[in-house]
């Protein structure tokens, strides 16, 4: 499984998730949508949303996109 967090720095909900990342047991790639438009475009193409934070969960060729900071935090803490 691979994980990537779509976020931007000034988003308070993103900051909640970012503060948890050092304490989770899996690596999570950080993808700043404000600094890199291709990440924003990638998220929009897959979900038709640009809402952040958004966690991409990849299992082989299957993708799941998770929104809502509390849901993301709860999910990551169970891994």
TAHUWO-V140330 format. One record per pair of residues at least 24 apart in sequence whose ideal C-beta (glycine too) atoms are under 10 Angstrom apart, sorted by sequence separation. I is the first residue (numbers start at 1). GAP is how many residues later the second one is. D is the distance in Angstrom with one decimal. If there is no record, write none. Layout:
BEGIN
I_GAP_D ; I_GAP_D
END
This chain:
BEGIN
2_24_8.9 ; 3_24_7.1 ; 4_24_6.8 ; 5_24_7.1 ; 6_24_8.7 ; 7_24_7.2 ; 8_24_5.9 ; 10_24_7.7 ; 1_25_7.3 ; 2_25_8.3 ; 3_25_4.5 ; 4_25_4.3 ; 5_25_5.4 ; 6_25_5.0 ; 7_25_6.3 ; 8_25_5.5 ; 9_25_6.8 ; 31_25_8.0 ; 2_26_9.0 ; 3_26_6.9 ; 4_26_7.6 ; 5_26_6.6 ; 6_26_8.2 ; 7_26_6.9 ; 8_26_3.7 ; 9_26_8.4 ; 2_27_7.5 ; 4_27_5.3 ; 5_27_9.3 ; 6_27_5.4 ; 7_27_8.5 ; 8_27_7.7 ; 28_27_7.7 ; 29_27_8.6 ; 8_28_10.0 ; 28_28_9.6 ; 6_30_9.9 ; 8_31_9.7 ; 7_32_9.3 ; 8_32_8.9 ; 6_33_6.0 ; 6_34_7.7 ; 4_35_8.5 ; 17_35_9.1 ; 18_35_8.2 ; 6_36_8.2 ; 17_36_4.7 ; 6_37_5.0 ; 16_37_7.9 ; 17_37_9.6 ; 4_38_9.4 ; 13_38_9.3 ; 14_38_5.6 ; 15_38_9.0 ; 17_38_7.8 ; 4_39_9.5 ; 13_39_7.5 ; 14_39_4.5 ; 11_40_9.7 ; 13_40_5.8 ; 14_40_9.3 ; 6_41_9.4 ; 11_41_5.6 ; 11_42_6.9 ; 6_44_8.7 ; 8_44_6.0 ; 28_44_9.5 ; 6_45_9.0 ; 7_45_5.0 ; 8_45_9.0 ; 6_46_5.4 ; 7_46_4.9 ; 5_47_8.5 ; 6_47_6.7 ; 7_47_7.8 ; 5_48_6.0 ; 6_48_4.3 ; 7_48_9.4 ; 28_48_7.1 ; 5_49_7.4 ; 6_49_7.6 ; 20_49_9.1 ; 24_49_8.9 ; 4_50_8.9 ; 5_50_5.6 ; 6_50_6.8 ; 26_50_7.2 ; 4_51_7.3 ; 5_51_7.8 ; 17_51_9.8 ; 18_51_9.7 ; 24_51_9.5 ; 25_51_8.5 ; 28_51_9.6 ; 3_52_6.4 ; 4_52_4.4 ; 17_52_5.2 ; 20_52_8.4 ; 21_52_9.6 ; 24_52_4.5 ; 25_52_8.9 ; 3_53_6.9 ; 4_53_8.5 ; 16_53_4.8 ; 17_53_9.2 ; 20_53_5.1 ; 23_53_8.8 ; 24_53_6.5 ; 25_53_9.5 ; 26_53_4.9 ; 2_54_8.0 ; 3_54_6.0 ; 4_54_7.6 ; 13_54_9.7 ; 15_54_8.8 ; 16_54_8.0 ; 17_54_9.9 ; 19_54_9.0 ; 20_54_9.8 ; 23_54_7.9 ; 24_54_9.4 ; 25_54_5.5 ; 2_55_7.8 ; 3_55_7.5 ; 13_55_8.2 ; 14_55_7.3 ; 17_55_5.2 ; 21_55_7.5 ; 24_55_6.3 ; 1_56_6.6 ; 2_56_4.4 ; 13_56_4.2 ; 16_56_8.7 ; 17_56_5.9 ; 20_56_6.3 ; 1_57_6.8 ; 2_57_8.0 ; 12_57_8.8 ; 13_57_8.8 ; 16_57_6.7 ; 20_57_7.1 ; 1_58_5.2 ; 2_58_9.5 ; 11_58_9.0 ; 14_58_9.6 ; 1_59_8.9 ; 4_59_10.0 ; 6_59_8.7 ; 13_59_9.1 ; 17_59_7.9 ; 1_61_9.9 ; 2_61_9.8 ; 4_61_10.0 ; 5_61_9.8 ; 6_61_9.6 ; 7_62_9.6 ; 1_63_10.0 ; 3_63_9.7 ; 7_65_9.9 ; 5_67_7.5 ; 3_69_9.7 ; 5_71_9.0 ; 3_72_9.4 ; 3_73_7.6 ; 3_76_8.3 ; 1_78_8.3
END
